[in-house]
Amino acid sequence: WGSNQYGQLGSTSLSAAPRTVQLRTGGALGDLTQISLGTAHSCGQKSNGIMYCWGTNAMGQSGISLRTADVNYTADFVSNITDATAVTTGSIHSCSLRRGGQVECWGTNDVGQLGDGTLLPHYLPARVTTF
């Protein structure tokens, strides 16, 4: 519930009460085991390990293929994440912990928040590297 300026509620309008997040393919997004909220996007993880994000993708923080200024009013699956065990979002980036301990992040990387040793954004999940 709240403002929905960037589609972060997963629907097409603002709401003063809780509402169901809608899937891009139709129907409701349910069976979430975790949810995390960024500034203008949200992500959730289903019990089967598939991740979904919705809201703005201006810096690739929704992880749904290429960067786009379009607002995603409905949830779409995050590319290549089918075995998530945890999800977290920053202001304009997101990360997932995958089975086996691998961490992948996507979105803005202007201060190195994606952990890959660069300052380049990632529009799709990219593995966090260790040094």
ABEGO torsion letter per residue (X at the ends): XEBAAAGAAGBABBBABBBBBBBAAEEBBBGBABBBBBAABBBBBBAAGBBBBBEBAAAGAAGBEBBBABBBABBBBBBGBAABABBBBBAABBBBBBBGGBBBBBEBAAAGAAGAGBABBBABBBBBBBX
